[in-house]
Every structure is written in structure tokens, then in C-alpha cells.
Amino acid sequence: MTTATYPQQPATGKQLAYLRALAKRTGTTFTMPTSKRHASRQIQAMLKRPVSNQLELALDDVAVRGGDLPEIA
């Protein structure tokens, strides 16, 4: 049987949570996955990205939300 025979299963909550965490860690965004397989591929791609430094993430957060820069240790 081909994969087209089976309906696509939606991405799991764990996959979506992991994608959000990886996006935050790498300072990137992602498109909402259409299936478990799509989510898995996005996770694998994000794992290959370098980790964004904390200052860069803090500056992005201030740019989006406004306010003061948080203290970074």
C-alpha cells in the first residue's frame, strides 16, 4: 500500500511544543506543520540550526514587546 492510502495524522502536542522551544532557542520561526511527518522534518531541520545567543534573543524580545532589556548573566 502507498502512504496516500492512509490519512495524514496531525502533529502531536509534544511535537508542536518542541518546535516552539527549538524556534525560541534558535531565534527562528516555523510554519504550522500539516502532519506528524511534516513536524518531524521541521524538528530535524531546526536541530541542525545554531543556537542563537541570549543577547540576540533579548533584543528581539524588546523589539517585539517594548520595554527594558532584561538582565543577562
PyMOL Python script that loads the backbone (N, CA, C, O; Angstrom):
from pymol import cmd

cmd.read_pdbstr("""\
ATOM      1  N   MET A   1       0.830  -1.186   0.000  1.00  0.00           N
ATOM      2  CA  MET A   1       0.000   0.000   0.000  1.00  0.00           C
ATOM      3  C   MET A   1       0.870   1.243   0.000  1.00  0.00           C
ATOM      4  O   MET A   1       1.986   1.235   0.521  1.00  0.00           O
ATOM      5  N   THR A   2       0.366   2.278  -0.570  1.00  0.00           N
ATOM      6  CA  THR A   2       1.100   3.536  -0.599  1.00  0.00           C
ATOM      7  C   THR A   2       0.739   4.376   0.614  1.00  0.00           C
ATOM      8  O   THR A   2      -0.248   4.108   1.298  1.00  0.00           O
ATOM      9  N   THR A   3       1.535   5.379   0.870  1.00  0.00           N
ATOM     10  CA  THR A   3       1.255   6.258   2.014  1.00  0.00           C
ATOM     11  C   THR A   3      -0.006   7.073   1.778  1.00  0.00           C
ATOM     12  O   THR A   3      -0.625   7.537   2.736  1.00  0.00           O
ATOM     13  N   ALA A   4      -0.400   7.257   0.519  1.00  0.00           N
ATOM     14  CA  ALA A   4      -1.608   8.022   0.213  1.00  0.00           C
ATOM     15  C   ALA A   4      -2.861   7.281   0.681  1.00  0.00           C
ATOM     16  O   ALA A   4      -3.918   7.894   0.832  1.00  0.00           O
ATOM     17  N   THR A   5      -2.756   5.974   0.912  1.00  0.00           N
ATOM     18  CA  THR A   5      -3.888   5.177   1.368  1.00  0.00           C
ATOM     19  C   THR A   5      -4.289   5.564   2.783  1.00  0.00           C
ATOM     20  O   THR A   5      -5.471   5.524   3.126  1.00  0.00           O
ATOM     21  N   TYR A   6      -3.326   5.933   3.599  1.00  0.00           N
ATOM     22  CA  TYR A   6      -3.579   6.261   4.991  1.00  0.00           C
ATOM     23  C   TYR A   6      -3.772   7.765   5.155  1.00  0.00           C
ATOM     24  O   TYR A   6      -3.050   8.546   4.535  1.00  0.00           O
ATOM     25  N   PRO A   7      -4.723   8.180   5.970  1.00  0.00           N
ATOM     26  CA  PRO A   7      -4.896   9.619   6.191  1.00  0.00           C
ATOM     27  C   PRO A   7      -3.710  10.179   6.970  1.00  0.00           C
ATOM     28  O   PRO A   7      -3.116   9.494   7.802  1.00  0.00           O
ATOM     29  N   GLN A   8      -3.381  11.425   6.687  1.00  0.00           N
ATOM     30  CA  GLN A   8      -2.288  12.068   7.416  1.00  0.00           C
ATOM     31  C   GLN A   8      -2.715  12.313   8.850  1.00  0.00           C
ATOM     32  O   GLN A   8      -3.814  12.806   9.106  1.00  0.00           O
ATOM     33  N   GLN A   9      -1.848  11.971   9.776  1.00  0.00           N
ATOM     34  CA  GLN A   9      -2.131  12.219  11.176  1.00  0.00           C
ATOM     35  C   GLN A   9      -1.606  13.604  11.537  1.00  0.00           C
ATOM     36  O   GLN A   9      -0.498  13.967  11.141  1.00  0.00           O
ATOM     37  N   PRO A  10      -2.387  14.379  12.283  1.00  0.00           N
ATOM     38  CA  PRO A  10      -1.923  15.723  12.660  1.00  0.00           C
ATOM     39  C   PRO A  10      -0.727  15.651  13.610  1.00  0.00           C
ATOM     40  O   PRO A  10      -0.523  14.658  14.308  1.00  0.00           O
ATOM     41  N   ALA A  11       0.045  16.719  13.616  1.00  0.00           N
ATOM     42  CA  ALA A  11       1.189  16.811  14.530  1.00  0.00           C
ATOM     43  C   ALA A  11       0.692  16.704  15.966  1.00  0.00           C
ATOM     44  O   ALA A  11      -0.407  17.155  16.290  1.00  0.00           O
ATOM     45  N   THR A  12       1.503  16.111  16.813  1.00  0.00           N
ATOM     46  CA  THR A  12       1.125  15.942  18.211  1.00  0.00           C
ATOM     47  C   THR A  12       1.423  17.217  18.998  1.00  0.00           C
ATOM     48  O   THR A  12       2.175  18.080  18.544  1.00  0.00           O
ATOM     49  N   GLY A  13       0.832  17.318  20.163  1.00  0.00           N
ATOM     50  CA  GLY A  13       1.102  18.447  21.052  1.00  0.00           C
ATOM     51  C   GLY A  13       2.560  18.505  21.458  1.00  0.00           C
ATOM     52  O   GLY A  13       3.136  19.586  21.585  1.00  0.00           O
ATOM     53  N   LYS A  14       3.158  17.335  21.661  1.00  0.00           N
ATOM     54  CA  LYS A  14       4.574  17.290  22.042  1.00  0.00           C
ATOM     55  C   LYS A  14       5.455  17.817  20.910  1.00  0.00           C
ATOM     56  O   LYS A  14       6.422  18.537  21.155  1.00  0.00           O
ATOM     57  N   GLN A  15       5.117  17.456  19.670  1.00  0.00           N
ATOM     58  CA  GLN A  15       5.895  17.949  18.540  1.00  0.00           C
ATOM     59  C   GLN A  15       5.790  19.466  18.432  1.00  0.00           C
ATOM     60  O   GLN A  15       6.787  20.153  18.211  1.00  0.00           O
ATOM     61  N   LEU A  16       4.575  19.980  18.589  1.00  0.00           N
ATOM     62  CA  LEU A  16       4.376  21.432  18.488  1.00  0.00           C
ATOM     63  C   LEU A  16       5.115  22.164  19.598  1.00  0.00           C
ATOM     64  O   LEU A  16       5.719  23.209  19.357  1.00  0.00           O
ATOM     65  N   ALA A  17       5.071  21.625  20.806  1.00  0.00           N
ATOM     66  CA  ALA A  17       5.781  22.246  21.927  1.00  0.00           C
ATOM     67  C   ALA A  17       7.291  22.232  21.677  1.00  0.00           C
ATOM     68  O   ALA A  17       7.983  23.210  21.961  1.00  0.00           O
ATOM     69  N   TYR A  18       7.793  21.125  21.146  1.00  0.00           N
ATOM     70  CA  TYR A  18       9.223  21.006  20.861  1.00  0.00           C
ATOM     71  C   TYR A  18       9.623  21.992  19.760  1.00  0.00           C
ATOM     72  O   TYR A  18      10.674  22.627  19.847  1.00  0.00           O
ATOM     73  N   LEU A  19       8.795  22.118  18.737  1.00  0.00           N
ATOM     74  CA  LEU A  19       9.072  23.081  17.679  1.00  0.00           C
ATOM     75  C   LEU A  19       9.127  24.504  18.228  1.00  0.00           C
ATOM     76  O   LEU A  19      10.002  25.282  17.848  1.00  0.00           O
ATOM     77  N   ARG A  20       8.204  24.845  19.114  1.00  0.00           N
ATOM     78  CA  ARG A  20       8.211  26.193  19.715  1.00  0.00           C
ATOM     79  C   ARG A  20       9.491  26.422  20.510  1.00  0.00           C
ATOM     80  O   ARG A  20      10.104  27.486  20.425  1.00  0.00           O
ATOM     81  N   ALA A  21       9.887  25.412  21.283  1.00  0.00           N
ATOM     82  CA  ALA A  21      11.111  25.532  22.085  1.00  0.00           C
ATOM     83  C   ALA A  21      12.339  25.663  21.184  1.00  0.00           C
ATOM     84  O   ALA A  21      13.224  26.475  21.455  1.00  0.00           O
ATOM     85  N   LEU A  22      12.395  24.872  20.118  1.00  0.00           N
ATOM     86  CA  LEU A  22      13.529  24.955  19.199  1.00  0.00           C
ATOM     87  C   LEU A  22      13.554  26.297  18.474  1.00  0.00           C
ATOM     88  O   LEU A  22      14.623  26.863  18.249  1.00  0.00           O
ATOM     89  N   ALA A  23      12.390  26.802  18.112  1.00  0.00           N
ATOM     90  CA  ALA A  23      12.321  28.100  17.443  1.00  0.00           C
ATOM     91  C   ALA A  23      12.842  29.201  18.361  1.00  0.00           C
ATOM     92  O   ALA A  23      13.579  30.087  17.929  1.00  0.00           O
ATOM     93  N   LYS A  24      12.459  29.135  19.611  1.00  0.00           N
ATOM     94  CA  LYS A  24      12.932  30.136  20.575  1.00  0.00           C
ATOM     95  C   LYS A  24      14.436  30.006  20.780  1.00  0.00           C
ATOM     96  O   LYS A  24      15.150  31.007  20.836  1.00  0.00           O
ATOM     97  N   ARG A  25      14.914  28.767  20.891  1.00  0.00           N
ATOM     98  CA  ARG A  25      16.336  28.517  21.127  1.00  0.00           C
ATOM     99  C   ARG A  25      17.199  28.976  19.957  1.00  0.00           C
ATOM    100  O   ARG A  25      18.310  29.468  20.154  1.00  0.00           O
ATOM    101  N   THR A  26      16.687  28.814  18.743  1.00  0.00           N
ATOM    102  CA  THR A  26      17.466  29.176  17.561  1.00  0.00           C
ATOM    103  C   THR A  26      17.152  30.571  17.044  1.00  0.00           C
ATOM    104  O   THR A  26      17.812  31.057  16.125  1.00  0.00           O
ATOM    105  N   GLY A  27      16.148  31.219  17.628  1.00  0.00           N
ATOM    106  CA  GLY A  27      15.778  32.552  17.189  1.00  0.00           C
ATOM    107  C   GLY A  27      15.132  32.547  15.812  1.00  0.00           C
ATOM    108  O   GLY A  27      15.289  33.494  15.042  1.00  0.00           O
ATOM    109  N   THR A  28      14.403  31.474  15.504  1.00  0.00           N
ATOM    110  CA  THR A  28      13.755  31.356  14.201  1.00  0.00           C
ATOM    111  C   THR A  28      12.252  31.150  14.373  1.00  0.00           C
ATOM    112  O   THR A  28      11.741  31.086  15.492  1.00  0.00           O
ATOM    113  N   THR A  29      11.568  31.049  13.259  1.00  0.00           N
ATOM    114  CA  THR A  29      10.141  30.752  13.260  1.00  0.00           C
ATOM    115  C   THR A  29       9.909  29.488  12.453  1.00  0.00           C
ATOM    116  O   THR A  29      10.823  28.970  11.813  1.00  0.00           O
ATOM    117  N   PHE A  30       8.675  28.996  12.489  1.00  0.00           N
ATOM    118  CA  PHE A  30       8.338  27.825  11.694  1.00  0.00           C
ATOM    119  C   PHE A  30       6.897  27.945  11.229  1.00  0.00           C
ATOM    120  O   PHE A  30       6.105  28.684  11.813  1.00  0.00           O
ATOM    121  N   THR A  31       6.565  27.219  10.181  1.00  0.00           N
ATOM    122  CA  THR A  31       5.183  27.177   9.726  1.00  0.00           C
ATOM    123  C   THR A  31       4.484  26.035  10.437  1.00  0.00           C
ATOM    124  O   THR A  31       5.105  25.018  10.747  1.00  0.00           O
ATOM    125  N   MET A  32       3.208  26.197  10.694  1.00  0.00           N
ATOM    126  CA  MET A  32       2.459  25.167  11.388  1.00  0.00           C
ATOM    127  C   MET A  32       2.501  23.874  10.561  1.00  0.00           C
ATOM    128  O   MET A  32       2.087  23.872   9.402  1.00  0.00           O
ATOM    129  N   PRO A  33       2.994  22.789  11.141  1.00  0.00           N
ATOM    130  CA  PRO A  33       3.094  21.542  10.391  1.00  0.00           C
ATOM    131  C   PRO A  33       1.715  20.973  10.046  1.00  0.00           C
ATOM    132  O   PRO A  33       0.762  21.098  10.814  1.00  0.00           O
ATOM    133  N   THR A  34       1.637  20.351   8.883  1.00  0.00           N
ATOM    134  CA  THR A  34       0.371  19.791   8.411  1.00  0.00           C
ATOM    135  C   THR A  34       0.182  18.348   8.837  1.00  0.00           C
ATOM    136  O   THR A  34      -0.916  17.803   8.722  1.00  0.00           O
ATOM    137  N   SER A  35       1.255  17.718   9.334  1.00  0.00           N
ATOM    138  CA  SER A  35       1.164  16.313   9.739  1.00  0.00           C
ATOM    139  C   SER A  35       2.310  15.969  10.690  1.00  0.00           C
ATOM    140  O   SER A  35       3.217  16.772  10.908  1.00  0.00           O
ATOM    141  N   LYS A  36       2.249  14.767  11.247  1.00  0.00           N
ATOM    142  CA  LYS A  36       3.336  14.300  12.109  1.00  0.00           C
ATOM    143  C   LYS A  36       4.649  14.265  11.336  1.00  0.00           C
ATOM    144  O   LYS A  36       5.697  14.661  11.846  1.00  0.00           O
ATOM    145  N   ARG A  37       4.574  13.789  10.105  1.00  0.00           N
ATOM    146  CA  ARG A  37       5.781  13.683   9.282  1.00  0.00           C
ATOM    147  C   ARG A  37       6.367  15.068   9.013  1.00  0.00           C
ATOM    148  O   ARG A  37       7.579  15.264   9.109  1.00  0.00           O
ATOM    149  N   HIS A  38       5.508  16.021   8.678  1.00  0.00           N
ATOM    150  CA  HIS A  38       5.949  17.392   8.420  1.00  0.00           C
ATOM    151  C   HIS A  38       6.604  17.973   9.677  1.00  0.00           C
ATOM    152  O   HIS A  38       7.658  18.602   9.590  1.00  0.00           O
ATOM    153  N   ALA A  39       5.989  17.766  10.838  1.00  0.00           N
ATOM    154  CA  ALA A  39       6.552  18.258  12.098  1.00  0.00           C
ATOM    155  C   ALA A  39       7.911  17.628  12.358  1.00  0.00           C
ATOM    156  O   ALA A  39       8.850  18.311  12.769  1.00  0.00           O
ATOM    157  N   SER A  40       8.015  16.333  12.119  1.00  0.00           N
ATOM    158  CA  SER A  40       9.272  15.626  12.338  1.00  0.00           C
ATOM    159  C   SER A  40      10.377  16.193  11.453  1.00  0.00           C
ATOM    160  O   SER A  40      11.510  16.369  11.903  1.00  0.00           O
ATOM    161  N   ARG A  41      10.051  16.476  10.208  1.00  0.00           N
ATOM    162  CA  ARG A  41      11.047  17.056   9.295  1.00  0.00           C
ATOM    163  C   ARG A  41      11.473  18.450   9.750  1.00  0.00           C
ATOM    164  O   ARG A  41      12.650  18.800   9.668  1.00  0.00           O
ATOM    165  N   GLN A  42      10.516  19.243  10.230  1.00  0.00           N
ATOM    166  CA  GLN A  42      10.855  20.581  10.717  1.00  0.00           C
ATOM    167  C   GLN A  42      11.740  20.490  11.960  1.00  0.00           C
ATOM    168  O   GLN A  42      12.682  21.269  12.109  1.00  0.00           O
ATOM    169  N   ILE A  43      11.448  19.560  12.836  1.00  0.00           N
ATOM    170  CA  ILE A  43      12.265  19.373  14.043  1.00  0.00           C
ATOM    171  C   ILE A  43      13.692  19.018  13.650  1.00  0.00           C
ATOM    172  O   ILE A  43      14.645  19.585  14.185  1.00  0.00           O
ATOM    173  N   GLN A  44      13.843  18.086  12.719  1.00  0.00           N
ATOM    174  CA  GLN A  44      15.181  17.682  12.282  1.00  0.00           C
ATOM    175  C   GLN A  44      15.946  18.863  11.686  1.00  0.00           C
ATOM    176  O   GLN A  44      17.142  19.018  11.929  1.00  0.00           O
ATOM    177  N   ALA A  45      15.259  19.684  10.913  1.00  0.00           N
ATOM    178  CA  ALA A  45      15.912  20.855  10.317  1.00  0.00           C
ATOM    179  C   ALA A  45      16.320  21.864  11.386  1.00  0.00           C
ATOM    180  O   ALA A  45      17.402  22.445  11.311  1.00  0.00           O
ATOM    181  N   MET A  46      15.460  22.075  12.378  1.00  0.00           N
ATOM    182  CA  MET A  46      15.777  23.038  13.445  1.00  0.00           C
ATOM    183  C   MET A  46      16.926  22.560  14.320  1.00  0.00           C
ATOM    184  O   MET A  46      17.708  23.370  14.820  1.00  0.00           O
ATOM    185  N   LEU A  47      17.031  21.252  14.505  1.00  0.00           N
ATOM    186  CA  LEU A  47      18.131  20.718  15.316  1.00  0.00           C
ATOM    187  C   LEU A  47      19.486  20.977  14.671  1.00  0.00           C
ATOM    188  O   LEU A  47      20.511  20.960  15.353  1.00  0.00           O
ATOM    189  N   LYS A  48      19.498  21.214  13.375  1.00  0.00           N
ATOM    190  CA  LYS A  48      20.749  21.486  12.667  1.00  0.00           C
ATOM    191  C   LYS A  48      21.135  22.961  12.734  1.00  0.00           C
ATOM    192  O   LYS A  48      22.260  23.319  12.385  1.00  0.00           O
ATOM    193  N   ARG A  49      20.224  23.815  13.175  1.00  0.00           N
ATOM    194  CA  ARG A  49      20.495  25.256  13.251  1.00  0.00           C
ATOM    195  C   ARG A  49      21.328  25.581  14.490  1.00  0.00           C
ATOM    196  O   ARG A  49      21.222  24.901  15.511  1.00  0.00           O
ATOM    197  N   PRO A  50      22.149  26.614  14.396  1.00  0.00           N
ATOM    198  CA  PRO A  50      22.920  27.013  15.578  1.00  0.00           C
ATOM    199  C   PRO A  50      22.011  27.675  16.617  1.00  0.00           C
ATOM    200  O   PRO A  50      20.971  28.248  16.292  1.00  0.00           O
ATOM    201  N   VAL A  51      22.434  27.575  17.851  1.00  0.00           N
ATOM    202  CA  VAL A  51      21.699  28.206  18.945  1.00  0.00           C
ATOM    203  C   VAL A  51      21.964  29.703  18.887  1.00  0.00           C
ATOM    204  O   VAL A  51      23.109  30.135  18.754  1.00  0.00           O
ATOM    205  N   SER A  52      20.908  30.484  18.987  1.00  0.00           N
ATOM    206  CA  SER A  52      21.040  31.929  18.983  1.00  0.00           C
ATOM    207  C   SER A  52      21.567  32.373  20.337  1.00  0.00           C
ATOM    208  O   SER A  52      21.249  31.765  21.359  1.00  0.00           O
ATOM    209  N   ASN A  53      22.366  33.424  20.353  1.00  0.00           N
ATOM    210  CA  ASN A  53      22.886  33.858  21.653  1.00  0.00           C
ATOM    211  C   ASN A  53      21.808  34.613  22.435  1.00  0.00           C
ATOM    212  O   ASN A  53      20.867  35.147  21.848  1.00  0.00           O
ATOM    213  N   GLN A  54      21.948  34.653  23.729  1.00  0.00           N
ATOM    214  CA  GLN A  54      20.932  35.227  24.614  1.00  0.00           C
ATOM    215  C   GLN A  54      20.710  36.711  24.373  1.00  0.00           C
ATOM    216  O   GLN A  54      19.577  37.185  24.452  1.00  0.00           O
ATOM    217  N   LEU A  55      21.761  37.445  24.083  1.00  0.00           N
ATOM    218  CA  LEU A  55      21.607  38.884  23.847  1.00  0.00           C
ATOM    219  C   LEU A  55      20.739  39.119  22.608  1.00  0.00           C
ATOM    220  O   LEU A  55      19.865  39.985  22.604  1.00  0.00           O
ATOM    221  N   GLU A  56      20.992  38.345  21.575  1.00  0.00           N
ATOM    222  CA  GLU A  56      20.209  38.463  20.349  1.00  0.00           C
ATOM    223  C   GLU A  56      18.724  38.192  20.636  1.00  0.00           C
ATOM    224  O   GLU A  56      17.855  38.928  20.168  1.00  0.00           O
ATOM    225  N   LEU A  57      18.440  37.141  21.399  1.00  0.00           N
ATOM    226  CA  LEU A  57      17.059  36.817  21.743  1.00  0.00           C
ATOM    227  C   LEU A  57      16.425  37.917  22.583  1.00  0.00           C
ATOM    228  O   LEU A  57      15.263  38.265  22.376  1.00  0.00           O
ATOM    229  N   ALA A  58      17.183  38.467  23.533  1.00  0.00           N
ATOM    230  CA  ALA A  58      16.657  39.523  24.390  1.00  0.00           C
ATOM    231  C   ALA A  58      16.349  40.773  23.575  1.00  0.00           C
ATOM    232  O   ALA A  58      15.320  41.413  23.793  1.00  0.00           O
ATOM    233  N   LEU A  59      17.216  41.124  22.651  1.00  0.00           N
ATOM    234  CA  LEU A  59      16.982  42.286  21.803  1.00  0.00           C
ATOM    235  C   LEU A  59      15.739  42.094  20.933  1.00  0.00           C
ATOM    236  O   LEU A  59      14.954  43.024  20.745  1.00  0.00           O
ATOM    237  N   ASP A  60      15.569  40.894  20.410  1.00  0.00           N
ATOM    238  CA  ASP A  60      14.375  40.596  19.619  1.00  0.00           C
ATOM    239  C   ASP A  60      13.125  40.738  20.472  1.00  0.00           C
ATOM    240  O   ASP A  60      12.121  41.287  20.020  1.00  0.00           O
ATOM    241  N   ASP A  61      13.182  40.249  21.691  1.00  0.00           N
ATOM    242  CA  ASP A  61      12.033  40.316  22.595  1.00  0.00           C
ATOM    243  C   ASP A  61      11.678  41.770  22.895  1.00  0.00           C
ATOM    244  O   ASP A  61      10.501  42.131  22.892  1.00  0.00           O
ATOM    245  N   VAL A  62      12.676  42.600  23.150  1.00  0.00           N
ATOM    246  CA  VAL A  62      12.446  44.021  23.435  1.00  0.00           C
ATOM    247  C   VAL A  62      11.868  44.711  22.201  1.00  0.00           C
ATOM    248  O   VAL A  62      10.979  45.554  22.318  1.00  0.00           O
ATOM    249  N   ALA A  63      12.374  44.351  21.017  1.00  0.00           N
ATOM    250  CA  ALA A  63      11.884  44.956  19.791  1.00  0.00           C
ATOM    251  C   ALA A  63      10.400  44.627  19.564  1.00  0.00           C
ATOM    252  O   ALA A  63       9.638  45.463  19.077  1.00  0.00           O
ATOM    253  N   VAL A  64      10.009  43.423  19.918  1.00  0.00           N
ATOM    254  CA  VAL A  64       8.631  42.991  19.701  1.00  0.00           C
ATOM    255  C   VAL A  64       7.702  43.532  20.794  1.00  0.00           C
ATOM    256  O   VAL A  64       6.621  44.038  20.492  1.00  0.00           O
ATOM    257  N   ARG A  65       8.111  43.430  22.041  1.00  0.00           N
ATOM    258  CA  ARG A  65       7.245  43.781  23.172  1.00  0.00           C
ATOM    259  C   ARG A  65       7.484  45.172  23.723  1.00  0.00           C
ATOM    260  O   ARG A  65       6.621  45.727  24.403  1.00  0.00           O
ATOM    261  N   GLY A  66       8.631  45.737  23.440  1.00  0.00           N
ATOM    262  CA  GLY A  66       8.968  47.034  24.010  1.00  0.00           C
ATOM    263  C   GLY A  66       9.426  46.898  25.457  1.00  0.00           C
ATOM    264  O   GLY A  66       9.391  45.806  26.023  1.00  0.00           O
ATOM    265  N   GLY A  67       9.843  47.970  26.035  1.00  0.00           N
ATOM    266  CA  GLY A  67      10.261  47.936  27.430  1.00  0.00           C
ATOM    267  C   GLY A  67      11.766  47.892  27.577  1.00  0.00           C
ATOM    268  O   GLY A  67      12.515  48.201  26.650  1.00  0.00           O
ATOM    269  N   ASP A  68      12.192  47.498  28.775  1.00  0.00           N
ATOM    270  CA  ASP A  68      13.610  47.482  29.105  1.00  0.00           C
ATOM    271  C   ASP A  68      14.237  46.145  28.742  1.00  0.00           C
ATOM    272  O   ASP A  68      13.574  45.110  28.671  1.00  0.00           O
ATOM    273  N   LEU A  69      15.525  46.212  28.518  1.00  0.00           N
ATOM    274  CA  LEU A  69      16.285  44.996  28.236  1.00  0.00           C
ATOM    275  C   LEU A  69      16.443  44.210  29.525  1.00  0.00           C
ATOM    276  O   LEU A  69      16.814  44.785  30.549  1.00  0.00           O
ATOM    277  N   PRO A  70      16.172  42.906  29.504  1.00  0.00           N
ATOM    278  CA  PRO A  70      16.353  42.103  30.723  1.00  0.00           C
ATOM    279  C   PRO A  70      17.836  41.931  31.042  1.00  0.00           C
ATOM    280  O   PRO A  70      18.690  42.023  30.160  1.00  0.00           O
ATOM    281  N   GLU A  71      18.123  41.681  32.310  1.00  0.00           N
ATOM    282  CA  GLU A  71      19.486  41.451  32.738  1.00  0.00           C
ATOM    283  C   GLU A  71      19.917  40.061  32.297  1.00  0.00           C
ATOM    284  O   GLU A  71      19.209  39.082  32.531  1.00  0.00           O
ATOM    285  N   ILE A  72      21.077  39.977  31.661  1.00  0.00           N
ATOM    286  CA  ILE A  72      21.585  38.691  31.173  1.00  0.00           C
ATOM    287  C   ILE A  72      22.855  38.366  31.921  1.00  0.00           C
ATOM    288  O   ILE A  72      23.789  39.165  31.977  1.00  0.00           O
ATOM    289  N   ALA A  73      22.872  37.174  32.497  1.00  0.00           N
ATOM    290  CA  ALA A  73      24.041  36.757  33.270  1.00  0.00           C
ATOM    291  C   ALA A  73      25.068  36.109  32.389  1.00  0.00           C
ATOM    292  O   ALA A  73      26.122  35.695  32.872  1.00  0.00           O
TER     293      ALA A  73
END
""", "prot")
cmd.dss("prot")
cmd.show_as("cartoon", "prot")
cmd.util.cbc("prot")
cmd.orient("prot")
